[in-house]
């Protein structure tokens, strides 16, 4: 009985490790970029490792729209909105950058651009 409990506990621990170390929101290859997915990702702390999301620093729609409307970011260090998004994911969120052509990066950019008046 005791050994069966230990085995079950071990299986649960391994399963939890793999489940918890996966991004909460990711798109499969058939998913198309969308404003809805972008908004979810913008507010999702699983893009990083420190519990913060894009919305932690960029809370207002007006602020997000101003950022999306720029032509260059970080003194020219980022020339596309997707590069600017990755700068924040890699830096302040302490996460792994998204491929610039990924559904996720394009969706976040699409969401941000949707707020431009």
C-alpha positions as CSV (number, residue, x, y, z in Angstrom):
1,X,0.0,0.0,0.0
2,X,2.8,2.4,1.0
3,X,4.8,1.7,-2.2
4,X,1.7,2.2,-4.4
5,X,1.1,5.6,-2.7
6,X,4.7,6.5,-3.4
7,X,4.4,5.5,-7.1
8,X,1.2,7.5,-7.5
9,X,2.8,10.5,-5.8
10,X,5.9,10.2,-8.1
11,X,3.7,10.0,-11.2
12,X,1.7,13.1,-10.1
13,X,4.9,15.0,-9.5
14,X,6.4,14.2,-12.9
15,X,3.1,15.1,-14.6
16,X,2.8,18.4,-12.7
17,X,6.4,19.3,-13.7
18,X,5.6,18.8,-17.4
19,X,2.2,20.5,-17.3
20,X,3.4,23.5,-15.3
21,X,6.4,24.1,-17.5
22,X,4.3,24.5,-20.6
23,X,2.9,27.9,-21.7
24,X,-0.7,28.3,-20.7
25,X,-1.7,29.6,-24.1
26,X,-0.1,28.4,-27.3
27,X,-1.5,28.1,-30.8
28,X,-1.3,25.0,-32.8
29,X,-0.2,25.2,-36.4
30,X,-3.7,25.4,-37.7
31,X,-4.6,28.4,-35.6
32,X,-4.6,31.8,-37.4
33,X,-3.5,35.0,-35.7
34,X,-6.4,36.8,-34.1
35,X,-7.1,39.9,-31.9
36,X,-8.8,37.6,-29.4
37,X,-5.7,35.3,-29.0
38,X,-3.5,38.4,-28.9
39,X,-5.5,39.9,-26.0
40,X,-5.3,36.6,-24.1
41,X,-1.6,36.4,-24.6
42,X,-1.1,40.1,-23.7
43,X,-2.7,39.4,-20.3
44,X,-1.1,35.9,-19.8
45,X,1.8,35.7,-17.3
46,X,3.0,32.4,-18.8
47,X,4.8,34.3,-21.5
48,X,7.4,35.0,-18.9
49,X,8.7,33.4,-15.7
50,X,8.2,36.1,-13.1
51,X,4.4,36.2,-12.9
52,X,4.1,39.4,-15.0
53,X,2.3,39.9,-18.3
54,X,2.5,42.6,-21.0
55,X,-0.5,44.2,-19.3
56,X,1.5,44.6,-16.0
57,X,3.4,47.5,-17.6
58,X,1.0,48.4,-20.5
59,X,-2.3,48.6,-18.8
60,X,-4.2,51.3,-20.7
61,X,-5.6,50.9,-24.3
62,X,-4.2,54.3,-25.1
63,X,-0.7,53.4,-24.0
64,X,-0.8,50.1,-26.0
65,X,-2.1,51.9,-29.1
66,X,0.7,54.5,-28.9
67,X,3.3,51.7,-28.7
68,X,1.7,49.8,-31.6
69,X,1.7,53.0,-33.7
70,X,5.4,53.6,-33.5
71,X,7.8,52.8,-36.4
72,X,10.8,51.9,-34.3
73,X,11.3,51.0,-30.6
74,X,14.1,51.1,-28.1
75,X,16.2,53.6,-30.1
76,X,16.0,51.5,-33.3
77,X,16.9,48.3,-31.5
78,X,13.5,46.9,-32.6
79,X,12.3,47.7,-36.1
80,X,9.0,45.7,-36.0
81,X,6.3,45.5,-33.4
82,X,7.0,41.7,-33.1
83,X,10.7,42.6,-32.2
84,X,9.5,45.1,-29.6
85,X,7.2,42.5,-28.1
86,X,10.1,40.0,-27.9
87,X,12.3,42.6,-26.2
88,X,9.7,42.9,-23.4
89,X,9.1,39.1,-23.2
90,X,12.9,38.4,-23.0
91,X,13.6,41.3,-20.7
92,X,10.9,42.5,-18.2
93,X,8.9,39.2,-18.4
94,X,12.0,37.0,-18.2
95,X,10.7,34.7,-20.8
96,X,11.7,33.1,-24.1
97,X,11.2,35.3,-27.2
98,X,8.5,34.1,-29.7
99,X,9.4,33.4,-33.3
100,X,8.5,36.7,-35.0
101,X,6.4,34.9,-37.6
102,X,4.6,32.8,-35.0
103,X,0.8,32.9,-34.5
104,X,1.4,34.1,-31.0
105,X,3.7,37.1,-31.9
106,X,1.4,38.1,-34.8
107,X,-1.7,37.8,-32.6
108,X,-0.2,40.1,-29.9
109,X,0.8,42.6,-32.5
110,X,-2.7,42.4,-34.1
111,X,-4.3,43.0,-30.7
112,X,-2.1,46.0,-30.0
113,X,-2.8,47.5,-33.5
114,X,-6.6,46.9,-33.0
115,X,-6.5,49.6,-30.3
116,X,-5.2,52.3,-32.6
117,X,-8.0,54.8,-33.3
